[in-house]
Each structure stands twice: as structure tokens, then as C-alpha cells.
Amino acid sequence: MKTEQAREAWNKGKLIGQKPPLRPKDVWAIRIHLQNAHAVRDLALFNLAIDSKLRGCDLVSLRVRDVIHGNQVLPRALVVQQKTRRPVQFELTEPTRSAVGAWLEKASLRPEQCLFPS
């Protein structure tokens, strides 16, 4: 006779499914941490992600010309999403504009280049 032992589920005690969204205090904690670490690129990427609510693939495919005109970072940007092919317009807050400006100054990118090259 076979005796079967009860197997424990692989996800017992683990949080699975949709994760809760970041709270405002979590967002500010991440921003402060990135500022203190002098992570200019990461701060610009994080702020842009929070402001735009774009997917990651859309964020990394942004071009410099999408967010800058002349020497100024635009207060609003328009991007066509890759997945849905729909245009998305979003506003860039002042902290985001200053972070993106600092990143562009440090990286010295041309308008046709990717905003966040890997």
C-alpha cells in the first residue's frame, strides 16, 4: 500500500497576484534615496515613470526630442505607446523636469538619441 504525504503548496505563505501600488510616502522615500545616492539617471527615469505612468518598454524607447525643445525640458510630452499604438499625453512636474535636465546635462545626448541608453 502506498502512503501519500501531504505536499505543501508552492505558494503557501507567499504574496502572489497583483501587488499593491506605491504610496506617496514610498515614492518620496525612493526619490530621496536616489538624490542622496547622486543617481542622476535613475532619478530621472523614476520621476518620468511616476509622472507618465508609461510601461517600461515605452520609457526606455523615449528619445531626447520627445521631452526637450531647444534647451528646455517640455512641461508636457506626447508619446505613442508601443502596445496599444495610442498617443498618451502627460505632464512633467518641476522635480521631473529638473531631474531630466540634470541627466541630459551629464549625459550630453543628441535629440535623436534614446533618453536612457543602456
N, CA, C and O atoms as a GROMACS GRO file, in nm:
protein
  472
    1MET      N    1   0.083  -0.117   0.000
    1MET     CA    2   0.000   0.000   0.000
    1MET      C    3   0.088   0.125   0.000
    1MET      O    4   0.191   0.132   0.068
    2LYS      N    5   0.044   0.222  -0.078
    2LYS     CA    6   0.118   0.348  -0.085
    2LYS      C    7   0.060   0.446   0.015
    2LYS      O    8  -0.062   0.460   0.028
    3THR      N    9   0.147   0.512   0.083
    3THR     CA   10   0.104   0.618   0.173
    3THR      C   11   0.151   0.751   0.114
    3THR      O   12   0.271   0.774   0.098
    4GLU      N   13   0.057   0.835   0.084
    4GLU     CA   14   0.091   0.964   0.027
    4GLU      C   15   0.105   1.068   0.136
    4GLU      O   16   0.021   1.081   0.225
    5GLN      N   17   0.214   1.142   0.127
    5GLN     CA   18   0.233   1.250   0.221
    5GLN      C   19   0.170   1.375   0.162
    5GLN      O   20   0.174   1.398   0.041
    6ALA      N   21   0.112   1.454   0.248
    6ALA     CA   22   0.051   1.579   0.202
    6ALA      C   23   0.162   1.676   0.162
    6ALA      O   24   0.248   1.710   0.243
    7ARG      N   25   0.156   1.720   0.036
    7ARG     CA   26   0.258   1.814  -0.011
    7ARG      C   27   0.210   1.955   0.016
    7ARG      O   28   0.092   1.987   0.005
    8GLU      N   29   0.305   2.038   0.052
    8GLU     CA   30   0.274   2.177   0.080
    8GLU      C   31   0.272   2.256  -0.051
    8GLU      O   32   0.356   2.235  -0.138
    9ALA      N   33   0.177   2.344  -0.064
    9ALA     CA   34   0.165   2.425  -0.185
    9ALA      C   35   0.288   2.514  -0.202
    9ALA      O   36   0.345   2.562  -0.104
   10TRP      N   37   0.328   2.534  -0.327
   10TRP     CA   38   0.449   2.613  -0.355
   10TRP      C   39   0.434   2.758  -0.313
   10TRP      O   40   0.532   2.826  -0.284
   11ASN      N   41   0.310   2.806  -0.311
   11ASN     CA   42   0.288   2.948  -0.280
   11ASN      C   43   0.233   2.971  -0.141
   11ASN      O   44   0.181   3.079  -0.112
   12LYS      N   45   0.245   2.873  -0.054
   12LYS     CA   46   0.194   2.890   0.081
   12LYS      C   47   0.278   2.993   0.156
   12LYS      O   48   0.400   2.979   0.167
   13GLY      N   49   0.211   3.096   0.206
   13GLY     CA   50   0.279   3.200   0.280
   13GLY      C   51   0.342   3.308   0.195
   13GLY      O   52   0.402   3.401   0.247
   14LYS      N   53   0.328   3.297   0.062
   14LYS     CA   54   0.386   3.397  -0.027
   14LYS      C   55   0.276   3.488  -0.081
   14LYS      O   56   0.162   3.446  -0.099
   15LEU      N   57   0.313   3.611  -0.105
   15LEU     CA   58   0.220   3.707  -0.162
   15LEU      C   59   0.223   3.690  -0.313
   15LEU      O   60   0.325   3.717  -0.378
   16ILE      N   61   0.111   3.647  -0.369
   16ILE     CA   62   0.105   3.627  -0.514
   16ILE      C   63  -0.004   3.717  -0.570
   16ILE      O   64  -0.087   3.770  -0.496
   17GLY      N   65  -0.004   3.732  -0.700
   17GLY     CA   66  -0.106   3.814  -0.765
   17GLY      C   67  -0.063   3.959  -0.774
   17GLY      O   68   0.056   3.991  -0.768
   18GLN      N   69  -0.161   4.045  -0.790
   18GLN     CA   70  -0.134   4.187  -0.807
   18GLN      C   71  -0.080   4.248  -0.678
   18GLN      O   72  -0.135   4.227  -0.570
   19LYS      N   73   0.027   4.322  -0.692
   19LYS     CA   74   0.089   4.387  -0.576
   19LYS      C   75   0.022   4.522  -0.552
   19LYS      O   76  -0.028   4.584  -0.646
   20PRO      N   77   0.022   4.568  -0.428
   20PRO     CA   78  -0.038   4.699  -0.401
   20PRO      C   79   0.046   4.810  -0.462
   20PRO      O   80   0.168   4.797  -0.472
   21PRO      N   81  -0.016   4.919  -0.504
   21PRO     CA   82   0.059   5.030  -0.564
   21PRO      C   83   0.145   5.101  -0.460
   21PRO      O   84   0.121   5.090  -0.340
   22LEU      N   85   0.244   5.174  -0.509
   22LEU     CA   86   0.328   5.254  -0.420
   22LEU      C   87   0.246   5.367  -0.359
   22LEU      O   88   0.166   5.431  -0.427
   23ARG      N   89   0.267   5.390  -0.231
   23ARG     CA   90   0.202   5.503  -0.164
   23ARG      C   91   0.288   5.626  -0.182
   23ARG      O   92   0.408   5.614  -0.209
   24PRO      N   93   0.230   5.745  -0.168
   24PRO     CA   94   0.309   5.868  -0.185
   24PRO      C   95   0.434   5.873  -0.097
   24PRO      O   96   0.538   5.922  -0.140
   25LYS      N   97   0.425   5.822   0.027
   25LYS     CA   98   0.543   5.825   0.114
   25LYS      C   99   0.651   5.731   0.061
   25LYS      O  100   0.770   5.758   0.080
   26ASP      N  101   0.613   5.621  -0.004
   26ASP     CA  102   0.710   5.530  -0.064
   26ASP      C  103   0.780   5.597  -0.183
   26ASP      O  104   0.901   5.583  -0.200
   27VAL      N  105   0.702   5.668  -0.264
   27VAL     CA  106   0.757   5.738  -0.380
   27VAL      C  107   0.859   5.842  -0.335
   27VAL      O  108   0.968   5.852  -0.391
   28TRP      N  109   0.823   5.919  -0.232
   28TRP     CA  110   0.915   6.022  -0.184
   28TRP      C  111   1.038   5.961  -0.120
   28TRP      O  112   1.147   6.017  -0.130
   29ALA      N  113   1.022   5.847  -0.054
   29ALA     CA  114   1.139   5.779   0.006
   29ALA      C  115   1.236   5.734  -0.102
   29ALA      O  116   1.358   5.745  -0.086
   30ILE      N  117   1.183   5.681  -0.213
   30ILE     CA  118   1.269   5.638  -0.324
   30ILE      C  119   1.338   5.759  -0.386
   30ILE      O  120   1.457   5.753  -0.417
   31ARG      N  121   1.264   5.868  -0.404
   31ARG     CA  122   1.324   5.989  -0.462
   31ARG      C  123   1.439   6.042  -0.374
   31ARG      O  124   1.545   6.078  -0.425
   32ILE      N  125   1.416   6.047  -0.244
   32ILE     CA  126   1.519   6.096  -0.151
   32ILE      C  127   1.641   6.005  -0.155
   32ILE      O  128   1.755   6.052  -0.155
   33HIS      N  129   1.617   5.874  -0.158
   33HIS     CA  130   1.728   5.779  -0.164
   33HIS      C  131   1.810   5.799  -0.292
   33HIS      O  132   1.934   5.799  -0.286
   34LEU      N  133   1.745   5.816  -0.407
   34LEU     CA  134   1.816   5.836  -0.533
   34LEU      C  135   1.891   5.969  -0.535
   34LEU      O  136   2.000   5.978  -0.591
   35GLN      N  137   1.832   6.073  -0.475
   35GLN     CA  138   1.900   6.202  -0.467
   35GLN      C  139   2.025   6.192  -0.380
   35GLN      O  140   2.130   6.245  -0.416
   36ASN      N  141   2.014   6.126  -0.267
   36ASN     CA  142   2.128   6.112  -0.176
   36ASN      C  143   2.239   6.027  -0.237
   36ASN      O  144   2.356   6.046  -0.206
   37ALA      N  145   2.200   5.932  -0.323
   37ALA     CA  146   2.298   5.846  -0.388
   37ALA      C  147   2.359   5.911  -0.513
   37ALA      O  148   2.448   5.854  -0.575
   38HIS      N  149   2.310   6.030  -0.548
   38HIS     CA  150   2.355   6.103  -0.668
   38HIS      C  151   2.338   6.019  -0.794
   38HIS      O  152   2.421   6.022  -0.884
   39ALA      N  153   2.228   5.943  -0.799
   39ALA     CA  154   2.195   5.860  -0.915
   39ALA      C  155   2.110   5.943  -1.010
   39ALA      O  156   1.987   5.933  -1.010
   40VAL      N  157   2.175   6.025  -1.090
   40VAL     CA  158   2.106   6.122  -1.175
   40VAL      C  159   2.016   6.052  -1.277
   40VAL      O  160   1.900   6.089  -1.293
   41ARG      N  161   2.071   5.951  -1.345
   41ARG     CA  162   1.994   5.879  -1.446
   41ARG      C  163   1.874   5.807  -1.384
   41ARG      O  164   1.763   5.815  -1.436
   42ASP      N  165   1.897   5.738  -1.274
   42ASP     CA  166   1.791   5.662  -1.210
   42ASP      C  167   1.681   5.752  -1.156
   42ASP      O  168   1.563   5.718  -1.161
   43LEU      N  169   1.720   5.868  -1.104
   43LEU     CA  170   1.621   5.963  -1.053
   43LEU      C  171   1.535   6.016  -1.168
   43LEU      O  172   1.413   6.027  -1.154
   44ALA      N  173   1.599   6.050  -1.279
   44ALA     CA  174   1.523   6.099  -1.395
   44ALA      C  175   1.429   5.991  -1.448
   44ALA      O  176   1.314   6.020  -1.481
   45LEU      N  177   1.476   5.868  -1.456
   45LEU     CA  178   1.394   5.758  -1.503
   45LEU      C  179   1.277   5.731  -1.409
   45LEU      O  180   1.164   5.710  -1.454
   46PHE      N  181   1.303   5.731  -1.279
   46PHE     CA  182   1.197   5.706  -1.181
   46PHE      C  183   1.092   5.816  -1.184
   46PHE      O  184   0.972   5.789  -1.187
   47ASN      N  185   1.137   5.942  -1.184
   47ASN     CA  186   1.042   6.054  -1.187
   47ASN      C  187   0.958   6.053  -1.314
   47ASN      O  188   0.837   6.079  -1.310
   48LEU      N  189   1.021   6.024  -1.426
   48LEU     CA  190   0.948   6.017  -1.553
   48LEU      C  191   0.848   5.902  -1.552
   48LEU      O  192   0.738   5.916  -1.606
   49ALA      N  193   0.884   5.791  -1.493
   49ALA     CA  194   0.793   5.677  -1.484
   49ALA      C  195   0.671   5.711  -1.398
   49ALA      O  196   0.558   5.675  -1.433
   50ILE      N  197   0.692   5.778  -1.288
   50ILE     CA  198   0.582   5.815  -1.200
   50ILE      C  199   0.491   5.916  -1.267
   50ILE      O  200   0.369   5.904  -1.261
   51ASP      N  201   0.549   6.017  -1.332
   51ASP     CA  202   0.469   6.122  -1.397
   51ASP      C  203   0.390   6.069  -1.517
   51ASP      O  204   0.274   6.104  -1.535
   52SER      N  205   0.453   5.985  -1.598
   52SER     CA  206   0.391   5.944  -1.723
   52SER      C  207   0.302   5.821  -1.710
   52SER      O  208   0.208   5.805  -1.787
   53LYS      N  209   0.332   5.734  -1.615
   53LYS     CA  210   0.261   5.607  -1.599
   53LYS      C  211   0.274   5.520  -1.723
   53LYS      O  212   0.185   5.440  -1.755
   54LEU      N  213   0.386   5.535  -1.794
   54LEU     CA  214   0.411   5.455  -1.914
   54LEU      C  215   0.465   5.318  -1.876
   54LEU      O  216   0.520   5.300  -1.767
   55ARG      N  217   0.450   5.223  -1.967
   55ARG     CA  218   0.512   5.092  -1.949
   55ARG      C  219   0.664   5.107  -1.962
   55ARG      O  220   0.713   5.204  -2.020
   56GLY      N  221   0.736   5.011  -1.908
   56GLY     CA  222   0.881   5.014  -1.913
   56GLY      C  223   0.936   5.019  -2.054
   56GLY      O  224   1.032   5.091  -2.081
   57CYS      N  225   0.876   4.942  -2.145
   57CYS     CA  226   0.924   4.941  -2.283
   57CYS      C  227   0.907   5.077  -2.348
   57CYS      O  228   0.988   5.116  -2.432
   58ASP      N  229   0.802   5.150  -2.311
   58ASP     CA  230   0.781   5.284  -2.367
   58ASP      C  231   0.878   5.385  -2.305
   58ASP      O  232   0.921   5.478  -2.372
   59LEU      N  233   0.911   5.366  -2.179
   59LEU     CA  234   1.005   5.457  -2.112
   59LEU      C  235   1.145   5.448  -2.172
   59LEU      O  236   1.208   5.549  -2.200
   60VAL      N  237   1.193   5.325  -2.191
   60VAL     CA  238   1.329   5.310  -2.241
   60VAL      C  239   1.340   5.342  -2.390
   60VAL      O  240   1.451   5.360  -2.440
   61SER      N  241   1.228   5.348  -2.461
   61SER     CA  242   1.233   5.383  -2.603
   61SER      C  243   1.214   5.533  -2.627
   61SER      O  244   1.213   5.577  -2.742
   62LEU      N  245   1.198   5.612  -2.520
   62LEU     CA  246   1.184   5.756  -2.536
   62LEU      C  247   1.310   5.816  -2.598
   62LEU      O  248   1.422   5.774  -2.568
   63ARG      N  249   1.290   5.914  -2.683
   63ARG     CA  250   1.402   5.987  -2.744
   63ARG      C  251   1.415   6.121  -2.672
   63ARG      O  252   1.320   6.168  -2.608
   64VAL      N  253   1.531   6.180  -2.682
   64VAL     CA  254   1.556   6.310  -2.619
   64VAL      C  255   1.459   6.413  -2.675
   64VAL      O  256   1.407   6.496  -2.600
   65ARG      N  257   1.433   6.408  -2.805
   65ARG     CA  258   1.344   6.505  -2.869
   65ARG      C  259   1.199   6.495  -2.820
   65ARG      O  260   1.121   6.588  -2.841
   66ASP      N  261   1.162   6.383  -2.756
   66ASP     CA  262   1.026   6.367  -2.705
   66ASP      C  263   0.999   6.455  -2.583
   66ASP      O  264   0.885   6.492  -2.556
   67VAL      N  265   1.104   6.489  -2.508
   67VAL     CA  266   1.086   6.563  -2.384
   67VAL      C  267   1.159   6.696  -2.379
   67VAL      O  268   1.152   6.767  -2.278
   68ILE      N  269   1.229   6.731  -2.486
   68ILE     CA  270   1.306   6.856  -2.483
   68ILE      C  271   1.281   6.935  -2.611
   68ILE      O  272   1.264   6.879  -2.719
   69HIS      N  273   1.281   7.066  -2.596
   69HIS     CA  274   1.272   7.158  -2.710
   69HIS      C  275   1.376   7.266  -2.690
   69HIS      O  276   1.367   7.346  -2.597
   70GLY      N  277   1.475   7.268  -2.778
   70GLY     CA  278   1.585   7.362  -2.759
   70GLY      C  279   1.668   7.319  -2.640
   70GLY      O  280   1.724   7.210  -2.639
   71ASN      N  281   1.676   7.406  -2.540
   71ASN     CA  282   1.749   7.374  -2.418
   71ASN      C  283   1.656   7.351  -2.300
   71ASN      O  284   1.703   7.332  -2.187
   72GLN      N  285   1.526   7.352  -2.324
   72GLN     CA  286   1.429   7.338  -2.215
   72GLN      C  287   1.358   7.204  -2.219
   72GLN      O  288   1.324   7.153  -2.326
   73VAL      N  289   1.335   7.149  -2.101
   73VAL     CA  290   1.254   7.028  -2.090
   73VAL      C  291   1.108   7.072  -2.096
   73VAL      O  292   1.067   7.164  -2.027
   74LEU      N  293   1.031   7.003  -2.180
   74LEU     CA  294   0.892   7.040  -2.201
   74LEU      C  295   0.805   7.014  -2.078
   74LEU      O  296   0.828   6.917  -2.006
   75PRO      N  297   0.705   7.099  -2.053
   75PRO     CA  298   0.614   7.072  -1.942
   75PRO      C  299   0.514   6.961  -1.974
   75PRO      O  300   0.460   6.898  -1.883
   76ARG      N  301   0.491   6.936  -2.103
   76ARG     CA  302   0.403   6.826  -2.145
   76ARG      C  303   0.471   6.749  -2.257
   76ARG      O  304   0.546   6.806  -2.337
   77ALA      N  305   0.444   6.619  -2.262
   77ALA     CA  306   0.501   6.536  -2.367
   77ALA      C  307   0.391   6.446  -2.423
   77ALA      O  308   0.294   6.414  -2.355
   78LEU      N  309   0.409   6.406  -2.547
   78LEU     CA  310   0.315   6.318  -2.616
   78LEU      C  311   0.393   6.200  -2.671
   78LEU      O  312   0.489   6.218  -2.746
   79VAL      N  313   0.352   6.079  -2.633
   79VAL     CA  314   0.421   5.958  -2.673
   79VAL      C  315   0.317   5.858  -2.724
   79VAL      O  316   0.208   5.847  -2.668
   80VAL      N  317   0.352   5.786  -2.832
   80VAL     CA  318   0.265   5.680  -2.883
   80VAL      C  319   0.311   5.549  -2.820
   80VAL      O  320   0.427   5.510  -2.832
   81GLN      N  321   0.219   5.482  -2.750
   81GLN     CA  322   0.253   5.357  -2.683
   81GLN      C  323   0.279   5.247  -2.784
   81GLN      O  324   0.212   5.240  -2.888
   82GLN      N  325   0.375   5.160  -2.754
   82GLN     CA  326   0.407   5.050  -2.845
   82GLN      C  327   0.298   4.944  -2.847
   82GLN      O  328   0.264   4.892  -2.953
   83LYS      N  329   0.243   4.912  -2.732
   83LYS     CA  330   0.147   4.802  -2.722
   83LYS      C  331   0.013   4.838  -2.784
   83LYS      O  332  -0.042   4.760  -2.862
   84THR      N  333  -0.040   4.954  -2.749
   84THR     CA  334  -0.175   4.991  -2.793
   84THR      C  335  -0.177   5.082  -2.914
   84THR      O  336  -0.281   5.101  -2.976
   85ARG      N  337  -0.062   5.139  -2.949
   85ARG     CA  338  -0.049   5.236  -3.060
   85ARG      C  339  -0.135   5.360  -3.039
   85ARG      O  340  -0.172   5.427  -3.135
   86ARG      N  341  -0.165   5.391  -2.914
   86ARG     CA  342  -0.243   5.510  -2.882
   86ARG      C  343  -0.151   5.618  -2.827
   86ARG      O  344  -0.057   5.588  -2.754
   87PRO      N  345  -0.180   5.743  -2.862
   87PRO     CA  346  -0.098   5.851  -2.806
   87PRO      C  347  -0.134   5.878  -2.660
   87PRO      O  348  -0.251   5.874  -2.622
   88VAL      N  349  -0.033   5.904  -2.582
   88VAL     CA  350  -0.051   5.936  -2.440
   88VAL      C  351   0.017   6.070  -2.413
   88VAL      O  352   0.136   6.087  -2.440
   89GLN      N  353  -0.060   6.163  -2.361
   89GLN     CA  354  -0.003   6.292  -2.324
   89GLN      C  355   0.007   6.297  -2.173
   89GLN      O  356  -0.085   6.258  -2.102
   90PHE      N  357   0.120   6.346  -2.124
   90PHE     CA  358   0.140   6.354  -1.979
   90PHE      C  359   0.217   6.481  -1.946
   90PHE      O  360   0.288   6.537  -2.029
   91GLU      N  361   0.200   6.524  -1.822
   91GLU     CA  362   0.265   6.645  -1.775
   91GLU      C  363   0.388   6.607  -1.694
   91GLU      O  364   0.386   6.513  -1.615
   92LEU      N  365   0.496   6.681  -1.715
   92LEU     CA  366   0.618   6.660  -1.638
   92LEU      C  367   0.622   6.764  -1.527
   92LEU      O  368   0.621   6.884  -1.553
   93THR      N  369   0.627   6.717  -1.404
   93THR     CA  370   0.632   6.809  -1.290
   93THR      C  371   0.769   6.875  -1.283
   93THR      O  372   0.864   6.833  -1.350
   94GLU      N  373   0.778   6.978  -1.201
   94GLU     CA  374   0.904   7.052  -1.188
   94GLU      C  375   1.019   6.963  -1.140
   94GLU      O  376   1.128   6.974  -1.195
   95PRO      N  377   1.000   6.876  -1.038
   95PRO     CA  378   1.112   6.788  -0.999
   95PRO      C  379   1.157   6.696  -1.113
   95PRO      O  380   1.276   6.667  -1.126
   96THR      N  381   1.062   6.651  -1.193
   96THR     CA  382   1.097   6.564  -1.306
   96THR      C  383   1.174   6.641  -1.412
   96THR      O  384   1.272   6.592  -1.466
   97ARG      N  385   1.128   6.763  -1.440
   97ARG     CA  386   1.198   6.844  -1.541
   97ARG      C  387   1.342   6.874  -1.497
   97ARG      O  388   1.434   6.869  -1.579
   98SER      N  389   1.361   6.905  -1.370
   98SER     CA  390   1.497   6.934  -1.323
   98SER      C  391   1.583   6.807  -1.324
   98SER      O  392   1.702   6.814  -1.354
   99ALA      N  393   1.523   6.692  -1.290
   99ALA     CA  394   1.599   6.566  -1.291
   99ALA      C  395   1.637   6.527  -1.434
   99ALA      O  396   1.750   6.485  -1.459
  100VAL      N  397   1.544   6.541  -1.528
  100VAL     CA  398   1.573   6.510  -1.668
  100VAL      C  399   1.676   6.608  -1.723
  100VAL      O  400   1.766   6.569  -1.797
  101GLY      N  401   1.664   6.736  -1.687
  101GLY     CA  402   1.761   6.837  -1.730
  101GLY      C  403   1.901   6.805  -1.679
  101GLY      O  404   1.999   6.818  -1.752
  102ALA      N  405   1.910   6.763  -1.553
  102ALA     CA  406   2.040   6.726  -1.496
  102ALA      C  407   2.097   6.603  -1.566
  102ALA      O  408   2.218   6.595  -1.590
  103TRP      N  409   2.010   6.507  -1.600
  103TRP     CA  410   2.056   6.388  -1.670
  103TRP      C  411   2.106   6.423  -1.810
  103TRP      O  412   2.209   6.372  -1.854
  104LEU      N  413   2.033   6.510  -1.880
  104LEU     CA  414   2.074   6.549  -2.015
  104LEU      C  415   2.206   6.626  -2.012
  104LEU      O  416   2.290   6.610  -2.101
  105GLU      N  417   2.224   6.707  -1.910
  105GLU     CA  418   2.348   6.783  -1.896
  105GLU      C  419   2.466   6.690  -1.870
  105GLU      O  420   2.575   6.709  -1.925
  106LYS      N  421   2.443   6.590  -1.787
  106LYS     CA  422   2.551   6.496  -1.754
  106LYS      C  423   2.583   6.404  -1.871
  106LYS      O  424   2.700   6.376  -1.898
  107ALA      N  425   2.480   6.356  -1.941
  107ALA     CA  426   2.500   6.257  -2.047
  107ALA      C  427   2.534   6.320  -2.182
  107ALA      O  428   2.588   6.252  -2.270
  108SER      N  429   2.503   6.448  -2.199
  108SER     CA  430   2.524   6.522  -2.325
  108SER      C  431   2.476   6.442  -2.446
  108SER      O  432   2.554   6.405  -2.534
  109LEU      N  433   2.344   6.418  -2.448
  109LEU     CA  434   2.281   6.340  -2.555
  109LEU      C  435   2.230   6.430  -2.666
  109LEU      O  436   2.194   6.546  -2.641
  110ARG      N  437   2.227   6.378  -2.788
  110ARG     CA  438   2.172   6.450  -2.903
  110ARG      C  439   2.022   6.420  -2.913
  110ARG      O  440   1.977   6.319  -2.860
  111PRO      N  441   1.944   6.507  -2.981
  111PRO     CA  442   1.799   6.490  -2.987
  111PRO      C  443   1.751   6.357  -3.045
  111PRO      O  444   1.644   6.308  -3.006
  112GLU      N  445   1.827   6.298  -3.136
  112GLU     CA  446   1.781   6.172  -3.197
  112GLU      C  447   1.817   6.050  -3.115
  112GLU      O  448   1.773   5.939  -3.147
  113GLN      N  449   1.895   6.066  -3.010
  113GLN     CA  450   1.936   5.953  -2.926
  113GLN      C  451   1.827   5.916  -2.826
  113GLN      O  452   1.737   5.994  -2.796
  114CYS      N  453   1.839   5.792  -2.775
  114CYS     CA  454   1.749   5.747  -2.669
  114CYS      C  455   1.776   5.829  -2.543
  114CYS      O  456   1.891   5.862  -2.513
  115LEU      N  457   1.670   5.859  -2.471
  115LEU     CA  458   1.684   5.937  -2.349
  115LEU      C  459   1.759   5.858  -2.241
  115LEU      O  460   1.835   5.916  -2.164
  116PHE      N  461   1.736   5.726  -2.236
  116PHE     CA  462   1.801   5.641  -2.138
  116PHE      C  463   1.872   5.527  -2.209
  116PHE      O  464   1.821   5.415  -2.212
  117PRO      N  465   1.990   5.554  -2.268
  117PRO     CA  466   2.061   5.447  -2.336
  117PRO      C  467   2.110   5.341  -2.237
  117PRO      O  468   2.146   5.373  -2.123
  118SER      N  469   2.112   5.217  -2.282
  118SER     CA  470   2.155   5.110  -2.192
  118SER      C  471   2.301   5.079  -2.212
  118SER      O  472   2.356   4.992  -2.144
   0.00000   0.00000   0.00000
